[in-house]
Each structure stands twice: as structure tokens, then as C-alpha cells.
């Protein structure tokens, strides 16, 4: 199914970085899985869907940084 370009564009950035390892990769994978579930549940694109995906992308970045901080903690 083809999605609106804004949804596809944001969704692309939710793909985990292949360089992530360990917990950071697990967090990124879980966020991607959640995004996929949401996209399956909400088949109609809208400005609110795009906004939610943008916020999820921002949250994913925060989660990955938190996992990095936890990994680097003494």
C-alpha cells in the first residue's frame, strides 16, 4: 500500500541504524516495530499521523541516547 510522502519520509527515518549494537539496537528495533503496528492500525494518512510519527522519531532518538548513556555509565 502506498502511503503519503510525509508518512513514508518519516517512517524511513524510524529504520534502525545498522551500526547500533546491543540495547541501543533493541530499543531502535522496538520503536520500529511499534511504528509498524501503528501504521497497520491507522491505514488513512493524516496530518496527525505524520505528527505522531515525527514525535515517535524524536522519542526513539531520546531512547537510544538513554541506552547509550546506560552503556557508558561506570
HTML snippet that shows the backbone in 3Dmol.js (N, CA, C, O; Angstrom):
<script src="https://3Dmol.org/build/3Dmol-min.js"></script>
<div id="view" style="width:600px;height:400px;position:relative"></div>
<script>
const pdb = `
ATOM      1  N   UNK A   1       0.843  -1.177   0.000  1.00  0.00           N
ATOM      2  CA  UNK A   1       0.000   0.000   0.000  1.00  0.00           C
ATOM      3  C   UNK A   1       0.889   1.240   0.000  1.00  0.00           C
ATOM      4  O   UNK A   1       1.861   1.321   0.751  1.00  0.00           O
ATOM      5  N   UNK A   2       0.554   2.174  -0.824  1.00  0.00           N
ATOM      6  CA  UNK A   2       1.316   3.404  -0.909  1.00  0.00           C
ATOM      7  C   UNK A   2       0.830   4.397   0.143  1.00  0.00           C
ATOM      8  O   UNK A   2      -0.372   4.583   0.335  1.00  0.00           O
ATOM      9  N   UNK A   3       1.779   5.025   0.814  1.00  0.00           N
ATOM     10  CA  UNK A   3       1.448   5.997   1.848  1.00  0.00           C
ATOM     11  C   UNK A   3       1.768   7.392   1.330  1.00  0.00           C
ATOM     12  O   UNK A   3       2.468   7.554   0.330  1.00  0.00           O
ATOM     13  N   UNK A   4       1.244   8.395   2.026  1.00  0.00           N
ATOM     14  CA  UNK A   4       1.539   9.786   1.695  1.00  0.00           C
ATOM     15  C   UNK A   4       3.050  10.006   1.850  1.00  0.00           C
ATOM     16  O   UNK A   4       3.668   9.420   2.739  1.00  0.00           O
ATOM     17  N   UNK A   5       3.649  10.844   0.993  1.00  0.00           N
ATOM     18  CA  UNK A   5       5.099  11.067   1.077  1.00  0.00           C
ATOM     19  C   UNK A   5       5.586  11.511   2.462  1.00  0.00           C
ATOM     20  O   UNK A   5       6.693  11.157   2.867  1.00  0.00           O
ATOM     21  N   UNK A   6       4.781  12.274   3.181  1.00  0.00           N
ATOM     22  CA  UNK A   6       5.225  12.699   4.521  1.00  0.00           C
ATOM     23  C   UNK A   6       5.301  11.509   5.474  1.00  0.00           C
ATOM     24  O   UNK A   6       6.208  11.430   6.303  1.00  0.00           O
ATOM     25  N   UNK A   7       4.351  10.585   5.354  1.00  0.00           N
ATOM     26  CA  UNK A   7       4.357   9.391   6.204  1.00  0.00           C
ATOM     27  C   UNK A   7       5.525   8.492   5.814  1.00  0.00           C
ATOM     28  O   UNK A   7       6.234   7.988   6.686  1.00  0.00           O
ATOM     29  N   UNK A   8       5.733   8.288   4.527  1.00  0.00           N
ATOM     30  CA  UNK A   8       6.849   7.455   4.074  1.00  0.00           C
ATOM     31  C   UNK A   8       8.191   8.059   4.475  1.00  0.00           C
ATOM     32  O   UNK A   8       9.105   7.343   4.882  1.00  0.00           O
ATOM     33  N   UNK A   9       8.303   9.379   4.358  1.00  0.00           N
ATOM     34  CA  UNK A   9       9.559  10.035   4.691  1.00  0.00           C
ATOM     35  C   UNK A   9       9.928   9.889   6.149  1.00  0.00           C
ATOM     36  O   UNK A   9      11.071   9.577   6.483  1.00  0.00           O
ATOM     37  N   UNK A  10       8.961  10.114   7.012  1.00  0.00           N
ATOM     38  CA  UNK A  10       9.230   9.990   8.448  1.00  0.00           C
ATOM     39  C   UNK A  10       9.470   8.532   8.813  1.00  0.00           C
ATOM     40  O   UNK A  10      10.361   8.216   9.602  1.00  0.00           O
ATOM     41  N   UNK A  11       8.673   7.656   8.234  1.00  0.00           N
ATOM     42  CA  UNK A  11       8.790   6.240   8.531  1.00  0.00           C
ATOM     43  C   UNK A  11      10.177   5.714   8.177  1.00  0.00           C
ATOM     44  O   UNK A  11      10.717   4.859   8.879  1.00  0.00           O
ATOM     45  N   UNK A  12      10.750   6.218   7.100  1.00  0.00           N
ATOM     46  CA  UNK A  12      12.084   5.785   6.673  1.00  0.00           C
ATOM     47  C   UNK A  12      13.119   6.055   7.764  1.00  0.00           C
ATOM     48  O   UNK A  12      14.023   5.248   7.982  1.00  0.00           O
ATOM     49  N   UNK A  13      12.985   7.194   8.448  1.00  0.00           N
ATOM     50  CA  UNK A  13      13.947   7.543   9.492  1.00  0.00           C
ATOM     51  C   UNK A  13      13.774   6.701  10.759  1.00  0.00           C
ATOM     52  O   UNK A  13      14.639   6.713  11.634  1.00  0.00           O
ATOM     53  N   UNK A  14      12.674   5.981  10.856  1.00  0.00           N
ATOM     54  CA  UNK A  14      12.472   5.105  12.006  1.00  0.00           C
ATOM     55  C   UNK A  14      13.174   3.761  11.843  1.00  0.00           C
ATOM     56  O   UNK A  14      13.219   2.968  12.783  1.00  0.00           O
ATOM     57  N   UNK A  15      13.724   3.498  10.649  1.00  0.00           N
ATOM     58  CA  UNK A  15      14.506   2.273  10.471  1.00  0.00           C
ATOM     59  C   UNK A  15      15.758   2.365  11.329  1.00  0.00           C
ATOM     60  O   UNK A  15      16.433   3.394  11.323  1.00  0.00           O
ATOM     61  N   UNK A  16      16.082   1.304  12.070  1.00  0.00           N
ATOM     62  CA  UNK A  16      17.257   1.355  12.946  1.00  0.00           C
ATOM     63  C   UNK A  16      18.550   1.535  12.156  1.00  0.00           C
ATOM     64  O   UNK A  16      18.713   0.989  11.065  1.00  0.00           O
ATOM     65  N   UNK A  17      19.446   2.300  12.723  1.00  0.00           N
ATOM     66  CA  UNK A  17      20.773   2.465  12.144  1.00  0.00           C
ATOM     67  C   UNK A  17      21.488   1.118  12.225  1.00  0.00           C
ATOM     68  O   UNK A  17      21.550   0.527  13.303  1.00  0.00           O
ATOM     69  N   UNK A  18      22.029   0.619  11.116  1.00  0.00           N
ATOM     70  CA  UNK A  18      22.684  -0.698  11.149  1.00  0.00           C
ATOM     71  C   UNK A  18      23.930  -0.737  12.028  1.00  0.00           C
ATOM     72  O   UNK A  18      24.424  -1.820  12.345  1.00  0.00           O
ATOM     73  N   UNK A  19      24.444   0.420  12.424  1.00  0.00           N
ATOM     74  CA  UNK A  19      25.634   0.461  13.265  1.00  0.00           C
ATOM     75  C   UNK A  19      25.316   0.337  14.753  1.00  0.00           C
ATOM     76  O   UNK A  19      26.227   0.184  15.568  1.00  0.00           O
ATOM     77  N   UNK A  20      24.041   0.402  15.114  1.00  0.00           N
ATOM     78  CA  UNK A  20      23.676   0.282  16.530  1.00  0.00           C
ATOM     79  C   UNK A  20      23.890  -1.149  17.004  1.00  0.00           C
ATOM     80  O   UNK A  20      23.663  -2.104  16.260  1.00  0.00           O
ATOM     81  N   UNK A  21      24.323  -1.282  18.231  1.00  0.00           N
ATOM     82  CA  UNK A  21      24.559  -2.599  18.820  1.00  0.00           C
ATOM     83  C   UNK A  21      23.891  -2.679  20.183  1.00  0.00           C
ATOM     84  O   UNK A  21      23.563  -1.664  20.796  1.00  0.00           O
ATOM     85  N   UNK A  22      23.701  -3.901  20.639  1.00  0.00           N
ATOM     86  CA  UNK A  22      23.210  -4.155  21.987  1.00  0.00           C
ATOM     87  C   UNK A  22      21.852  -3.538  22.271  1.00  0.00           C
ATOM     88  O   UNK A  22      20.936  -3.585  21.450  1.00  0.00           O
ATOM     89  N   UNK A  23      21.754  -2.958  23.456  1.00  0.00           N
ATOM     90  CA  UNK A  23      20.489  -2.386  23.918  1.00  0.00           C
ATOM     91  C   UNK A  23      20.021  -1.260  23.007  1.00  0.00           C
ATOM     92  O   UNK A  23      18.822  -1.089  22.790  1.00  0.00           O
ATOM     93  N   UNK A  24      20.963  -0.495  22.475  1.00  0.00           N
ATOM     94  CA  UNK A  24      20.571   0.602  21.572  1.00  0.00           C
ATOM     95  C   UNK A  24      19.845   0.046  20.355  1.00  0.00           C
ATOM     96  O   UNK A  24      18.856   0.629  19.912  1.00  0.00           O
ATOM     97  N   UNK A  25      20.314  -1.064  19.812  1.00  0.00           N
ATOM     98  CA  UNK A  25      19.662  -1.687  18.656  1.00  0.00           C
ATOM     99  C   UNK A  25      18.293  -2.246  19.057  1.00  0.00           C
ATOM    100  O   UNK A  25      17.327  -2.129  18.302  1.00  0.00           O
ATOM    101  N   UNK A  26      18.214  -2.846  20.233  1.00  0.00           N
ATOM    102  CA  UNK A  26      16.941  -3.396  20.705  1.00  0.00           C
ATOM    103  C   UNK A  26      15.892  -2.298  20.854  1.00  0.00           C
ATOM    104  O   UNK A  26      14.732  -2.482  20.485  1.00  0.00           O
ATOM    105  N   UNK A  27      16.309  -1.159  21.398  1.00  0.00           N
ATOM    106  CA  UNK A  27      15.400  -0.027  21.568  1.00  0.00           C
ATOM    107  C   UNK A  27      14.937   0.485  20.207  1.00  0.00           C
ATOM    108  O   UNK A  27      13.750   0.741  20.010  1.00  0.00           O
ATOM    109  N   UNK A  28      15.864   0.633  19.274  1.00  0.00           N
ATOM    110  CA  UNK A  28      15.517   1.113  17.935  1.00  0.00           C
ATOM    111  C   UNK A  28      14.600   0.119  17.221  1.00  0.00           C
ATOM    112  O   UNK A  28      13.656   0.525  16.543  1.00  0.00           O
ATOM    113  N   UNK A  29      14.870  -1.174  17.370  1.00  0.00           N
ATOM    114  CA  UNK A  29      14.015  -2.201  16.753  1.00  0.00           C
ATOM    115  C   UNK A  29      12.608  -2.170  17.342  1.00  0.00           C
ATOM    116  O   UNK A  29      11.624  -2.298  16.614  1.00  0.00           O
ATOM    117  N   UNK A  30      12.513  -2.001  18.662  1.00  0.00           N
ATOM    118  CA  UNK A  30      11.200  -1.956  19.307  1.00  0.00           C
ATOM    119  C   UNK A  30      10.396  -0.746  18.837  1.00  0.00           C
ATOM    120  O   UNK A  30       9.185  -0.833  18.635  1.00  0.00           O
ATOM    121  N   UNK A  31      11.081   0.378  18.665  1.00  0.00           N
ATOM    122  CA  UNK A  31      10.399   1.580  18.183  1.00  0.00           C
ATOM    123  C   UNK A  31       9.909   1.375  16.760  1.00  0.00           C
ATOM    124  O   UNK A  31       8.795   1.781  16.429  1.00  0.00           O
ATOM    125  N   UNK A  32      10.719   0.753  15.915  1.00  0.00           N
ATOM    126  CA  UNK A  32      10.310   0.467  14.532  1.00  0.00           C
ATOM    127  C   UNK A  32       9.093  -0.460  14.528  1.00  0.00           C
ATOM    128  O   UNK A  32       8.148  -0.246  13.768  1.00  0.00           O
ATOM    129  N   UNK A  33       9.119  -1.487  15.377  1.00  0.00           N
ATOM    130  CA  UNK A  33       8.002  -2.424  15.454  1.00  0.00           C
ATOM    131  C   UNK A  33       6.722  -1.707  15.882  1.00  0.00           C
ATOM    132  O   UNK A  33       5.647  -1.968  15.343  1.00  0.00           O
ATOM    133  N   UNK A  34       6.845  -0.805  16.853  1.00  0.00           N
ATOM    134  CA  UNK A  34       5.681  -0.040  17.297  1.00  0.00           C
ATOM    135  C   UNK A  34       5.141   0.824  16.159  1.00  0.00           C
ATOM    136  O   UNK A  34       3.931   0.891  15.946  1.00  0.00           O
ATOM    137  N   UNK A  35       6.033   1.479  15.435  1.00  0.00           N
ATOM    138  CA  UNK A  35       5.614   2.308  14.300  1.00  0.00           C
ATOM    139  C   UNK A  35       4.881   1.463  13.261  1.00  0.00           C
ATOM    140  O   UNK A  35       3.866   1.892  12.712  1.00  0.00           O
ATOM    141  N   UNK A  36       5.392   0.270  12.993  1.00  0.00           N
ATOM    142  CA  UNK A  36       4.730  -0.620  12.032  1.00  0.00           C
ATOM    143  C   UNK A  36       3.332  -0.992  12.506  1.00  0.00           C
ATOM    144  O   UNK A  36       2.390  -1.022  11.714  1.00  0.00           O
ATOM    145  N   UNK A  37       3.198  -1.277  13.802  1.00  0.00           N
ATOM    146  CA  UNK A  37       1.881  -1.604  14.357  1.00  0.00           C
ATOM    147  C   UNK A  37       0.910  -0.431  14.197  1.00  0.00           C
ATOM    148  O   UNK A  37      -0.243  -0.619  13.809  1.00  0.00           O
ATOM    149  N   UNK A  38       1.382   0.766  14.496  1.00  0.00           N
ATOM    150  CA  UNK A  38       0.531   1.954  14.375  1.00  0.00           C
ATOM    151  C   UNK A  38       0.114   2.147  12.916  1.00  0.00           C
ATOM    152  O   UNK A  38      -1.050   2.432  12.635  1.00  0.00           O
ATOM    153  N   UNK A  39       1.049   1.995  12.003  1.00  0.00           N
ATOM    154  CA  UNK A  39       0.728   2.171  10.583  1.00  0.00           C
ATOM    155  C   UNK A  39      -0.270   1.118  10.099  1.00  0.00           C
ATOM    156  O   UNK A  39      -1.094   1.393   9.227  1.00  0.00           O
ATOM    157  N   UNK A  40      -0.193  -0.085  10.668  1.00  0.00           N
ATOM    158  CA  UNK A  40      -1.180  -1.116  10.319  1.00  0.00           C
ATOM    159  C   UNK A  40      -2.560  -0.770  10.880  1.00  0.00           C
ATOM    160  O   UNK A  40      -3.577  -1.012  10.231  1.00  0.00           O
ATOM    161  N   UNK A  41      -2.589  -0.208  12.081  1.00  0.00           N
ATOM    162  CA  UNK A  41      -3.855   0.118  12.729  1.00  0.00           C
ATOM    163  C   UNK A  41      -4.526   1.360  12.156  1.00  0.00           C
ATOM    164  O   UNK A  41      -5.750   1.484  12.195  1.00  0.00           O
ATOM    165  N   UNK A  42      -3.720   2.281  11.623  1.00  0.00           N
ATOM    166  CA  UNK A  42      -4.248   3.539  11.088  1.00  0.00           C
ATOM    167  C   UNK A  42      -3.910   3.585   9.596  1.00  0.00           C
ATOM    168  O   UNK A  42      -2.867   4.111   9.207  1.00  0.00           O
ATOM    169  N   UNK A  43      -4.789   3.036   8.771  1.00  0.00           N
ATOM    170  CA  UNK A  43      -4.487   2.949   7.344  1.00  0.00           C
ATOM    171  C   UNK A  43      -4.637   4.271   6.590  1.00  0.00           C
ATOM    172  O   UNK A  43      -4.098   4.416   5.493  1.00  0.00           O
ATOM    173  N   UNK A  44      -5.360   5.235   7.161  1.00  0.00           N
ATOM    174  CA  UNK A  44      -5.592   6.502   6.467  1.00  0.00           C
ATOM    175  C   UNK A  44      -4.580   7.542   6.941  1.00  0.00           C
ATOM    176  O   UNK A  44      -4.505   7.853   8.129  1.00  0.00           O
ATOM    177  N   UNK A  45      -3.806   8.072   6.002  1.00  0.00           N
ATOM    178  CA  UNK A  45      -2.813   9.089   6.340  1.00  0.00           C
ATOM    179  C   UNK A  45      -3.499  10.403   6.675  1.00  0.00           C
ATOM    180  O   UNK A  45      -4.550  10.738   6.129  1.00  0.00           O
ATOM    181  N   UNK A  46      -2.873  11.138   7.589  1.00  0.00           N
ATOM    182  CA  UNK A  46      -3.429  12.418   8.016  1.00  0.00           C
ATOM    183  C   UNK A  46      -2.301  13.251   8.611  1.00  0.00           C
ATOM    184  O   UNK A  46      -1.228  12.728   8.913  1.00  0.00           O
ATOM    185  N   UNK A  47      -2.543  14.540   8.779  1.00  0.00           N
ATOM    186  CA  UNK A  47      -1.530  15.366   9.445  1.00  0.00           C
ATOM    187  C   UNK A  47      -1.220  14.871  10.859  1.00  0.00           C
ATOM    188  O   UNK A  47      -0.077  14.957  11.307  1.00  0.00           O
ATOM    189  N   UNK A  48      -2.215  14.361  11.553  1.00  0.00           N
ATOM    190  CA  UNK A  48      -1.991  13.867  12.920  1.00  0.00           C
ATOM    191  C   UNK A  48      -1.109  12.628  12.914  1.00  0.00           C
ATOM    192  O   UNK A  48      -0.274  12.462  13.804  1.00  0.00           O
ATOM    193  N   UNK A  49      -1.281  11.754  11.926  1.00  0.00           N
ATOM    194  CA  UNK A  49      -0.424  10.567  11.833  1.00  0.00           C
ATOM    195  C   UNK A  49       1.019  10.997  11.584  1.00  0.00           C
ATOM    196  O   UNK A  49       1.942  10.476  12.210  1.00  0.00           O
ATOM    197  N   UNK A  50       1.211  11.934  10.682  1.00  0.00           N
ATOM    198  CA  UNK A  50       2.568  12.433  10.415  1.00  0.00           C
ATOM    199  C   UNK A  50       3.173  13.055  11.664  1.00  0.00           C
ATOM    200  O   UNK A  50       4.342  12.821  11.970  1.00  0.00           O
ATOM    201  N   UNK A  51       2.388  13.842  12.386  1.00  0.00           N
ATOM    202  CA  UNK A  51       2.884  14.474  13.610  1.00  0.00           C
ATOM    203  C   UNK A  51       3.255  13.420  14.652  1.00  0.00           C
ATOM    204  O   UNK A  51       4.287  13.529  15.314  1.00  0.00           O
ATOM    205  N   UNK A  52       2.413  12.407  14.791  1.00  0.00           N
ATOM    206  CA  UNK A  52       2.707  11.344  15.748  1.00  0.00           C
ATOM    207  C   UNK A  52       3.976  10.591  15.397  1.00  0.00           C
ATOM    208  O   UNK A  52       4.764  10.253  16.280  1.00  0.00           O
ATOM    209  N   UNK A  53       4.180  10.326  14.113  1.00  0.00           N
ATOM    210  CA  UNK A  53       5.401   9.641  13.697  1.00  0.00           C
ATOM    211  C   UNK A  53       6.635  10.519  13.933  1.00  0.00           C
ATOM    212  O   UNK A  53       7.689  10.016  14.321  1.00  0.00           O
ATOM    213  N   UNK A  54       6.506  11.822  13.700  1.00  0.00           N
ATOM    214  CA  UNK A  54       7.632  12.729  13.972  1.00  0.00           C
ATOM    215  C   UNK A  54       7.985  12.706  15.452  1.00  0.00           C
ATOM    216  O   UNK A  54       9.162  12.693  15.812  1.00  0.00           O
ATOM    217  N   UNK A  55       6.979  12.702  16.303  1.00  0.00           N
ATOM    218  CA  UNK A  55       7.222  12.667  17.743  1.00  0.00           C
ATOM    219  C   UNK A  55       7.810  11.319  18.161  1.00  0.00           C
ATOM    220  O   UNK A  55       8.654  11.259  19.055  1.00  0.00           O
ATOM    221  N   UNK A  56       7.368  10.242  17.517  1.00  0.00           N
ATOM    222  CA  UNK A  56       7.935   8.931  17.800  1.00  0.00           C
ATOM    223  C   UNK A  56       9.401   8.887  17.382  1.00  0.00           C
ATOM    224  O   UNK A  56      10.227   8.297  18.079  1.00  0.00           O
ATOM    225  N   UNK A  57       9.727   9.501  16.260  1.00  0.00           N
ATOM    226  CA  UNK A  57      11.119   9.570  15.822  1.00  0.00           C
ATOM    227  C   UNK A  57      11.970  10.315  16.848  1.00  0.00           C
ATOM    228  O   UNK A  57      13.072   9.882  17.186  1.00  0.00           O
ATOM    229  N   UNK A  58      11.452  11.426  17.334  1.00  0.00           N
ATOM    230  CA  UNK A  58      12.167  12.183  18.358  1.00  0.00           C
ATOM    231  C   UNK A  58      12.334  11.341  19.628  1.00  0.00           C
ATOM    232  O   UNK A  58      13.398  11.346  20.247  1.00  0.00           O
ATOM    233  N   UNK A  59      11.285  10.627  20.006  1.00  0.00           N
ATOM    234  CA  UNK A  59      11.350   9.776  21.193  1.00  0.00           C
ATOM    235  C   UNK A  59      12.360   8.646  20.995  1.00  0.00           C
ATOM    236  O   UNK A  59      13.116   8.321  21.910  1.00  0.00           O
ATOM    237  N   UNK A  60      12.373   8.049  19.806  1.00  0.00           N
ATOM    238  CA  UNK A  60      13.338   6.975  19.530  1.00  0.00           C
ATOM    239  C   UNK A  60      14.759   7.480  19.726  1.00  0.00           C
ATOM    240  O   UNK A  60      15.583   6.797  20.334  1.00  0.00           O
ATOM    241  N   UNK A  61      15.050   8.663  19.219  1.00  0.00           N
ATOM    242  CA  UNK A  61      16.388   9.225  19.380  1.00  0.00           C
ATOM    243  C   UNK A  61      16.726   9.396  20.863  1.00  0.00           C
ATOM    244  O   UNK A  61      17.846   9.106  21.285  1.00  0.00           O
ATOM    245  N   UNK A  62      15.764   9.862  21.644  1.00  0.00           N
ATOM    246  CA  UNK A  62      15.974  10.005  23.095  1.00  0.00           C
ATOM    247  C   UNK A  62      16.205   8.649  23.752  1.00  0.00           C
ATOM    248  O   UNK A  62      17.098   8.512  24.589  1.00  0.00           O
ATOM    249  N   UNK A  63      15.413   7.648  23.385  1.00  0.00           N
ATOM    250  CA  UNK A  63      15.554   6.311  23.958  1.00  0.00           C
ATOM    251  C   UNK A  63      16.924   5.714  23.642  1.00  0.00           C
ATOM    252  O   UNK A  63      17.561   5.113  24.507  1.00  0.00           O
ATOM    253  N   UNK A  64      17.372   5.883  22.395  1.00  0.00           N
ATOM    254  CA  UNK A  64      18.671   5.344  22.001  1.00  0.00           C
ATOM    255  C   UNK A  64      19.788   6.053  22.774  1.00  0.00           C
ATOM    256  O   UNK A  64      20.736   5.410  23.225  1.00  0.00           O
ATOM    257  N   UNK A  65      19.676   7.369  22.926  1.00  0.00           N
ATOM    258  CA  UNK A  65      20.690   8.091  23.708  1.00  0.00           C
ATOM    259  C   UNK A  65      20.669   7.642  25.169  1.00  0.00           C
ATOM    260  O   UNK A  65      21.725   7.537  25.793  1.00  0.00           O
ATOM    261  N   UNK A  66      19.493   7.377  25.718  1.00  0.00           N
ATOM    262  CA  UNK A  66      19.405   6.884  27.096  1.00  0.00           C
ATOM    263  C   UNK A  66      20.086   5.518  27.212  1.00  0.00           C
ATOM    264  O   UNK A  66      20.775   5.254  28.197  1.00  0.00           O
ATOM    265  N   UNK A  67      19.898   4.657  26.221  1.00  0.00           N
ATOM    266  CA  UNK A  67      20.558   3.350  26.228  1.00  0.00           C
ATOM    267  C   UNK A  67      22.072   3.521  26.108  1.00  0.00           C
ATOM    268  O   UNK A  67      22.830   2.777  26.731  1.00  0.00           O
ATOM    269  N   UNK A  68      22.510   4.482  25.322  1.00  0.00           N
ATOM    270  CA  UNK A  68      23.942   4.758  25.210  1.00  0.00           C
ATOM    271  C   UNK A  68      24.498   5.242  26.536  1.00  0.00           C
ATOM    272  O   UNK A  68      25.559   4.794  26.971  1.00  0.00           O
ATOM    273  N   UNK A  69      23.783   6.157  27.181  1.00  0.00           N
ATOM    274  CA  UNK A  69      24.218   6.668  28.489  1.00  0.00           C
ATOM    275  C   UNK A  69      24.325   5.522  29.509  1.00  0.00           C
ATOM    276  O   UNK A  69      25.274   5.461  30.291  1.00  0.00           O
ATOM    277  N   UNK A  70      23.345   4.625  29.485  1.00  0.00           N
ATOM    278  CA  UNK A  70      23.357   3.500  30.409  1.00  0.00           C
ATOM    279  C   UNK A  70      24.555   2.587  30.122  1.00  0.00           C
ATOM    280  O   UNK A  70      25.163   2.030  31.036  1.00  0.00           O
ATOM    281  N   UNK A  71      24.875   2.450  28.848  1.00  0.00           N
ATOM    282  CA  UNK A  71      26.008   1.605  28.446  1.00  0.00           C
ATOM    283  C   UNK A  71      27.344   2.229  28.872  1.00  0.00           C
ATOM    284  O   UNK A  71      28.282   1.519  29.235  1.00  0.00           O
ATOM    285  N   UNK A  72      27.416   3.563  28.825  1.00  0.00           N
ATOM    286  CA  UNK A  72      28.654   4.253  29.141  1.00  0.00           C
ATOM    287  C   UNK A  72      28.837   4.531  30.638  1.00  0.00           C
ATOM    288  O   UNK A  72      29.928   4.893  31.080  1.00  0.00           O
ATOM    289  N   UNK A  73      27.760   4.359  31.412  1.00  0.00           N
ATOM    290  CA  UNK A  73      27.827   4.643  32.851  1.00  0.00           C
ATOM    291  C   UNK A  73      28.806   3.703  33.529  1.00  0.00           C
ATOM    292  O   UNK A  73      28.889   2.523  33.189  1.00  0.00           O
ATOM    293  N   UNK A  74      29.553   4.239  34.500  1.00  0.00           N
ATOM    294  CA  UNK A  74      30.543   3.385  35.203  1.00  0.00           C
ATOM    295  C   UNK A  74      29.883   2.340  36.075  1.00  0.00           C
ATOM    296  O   UNK A  74      30.573   1.554  36.725  1.00  0.00           O
TER     297      UNK A  74
END
`;
const viewer = $3Dmol.createViewer("view");
viewer.addModel(pdb, "pdb");
viewer.setStyle({}, {cartoon: {color: "spectrum"}});
viewer.zoomTo();
viewer.render();
</script>
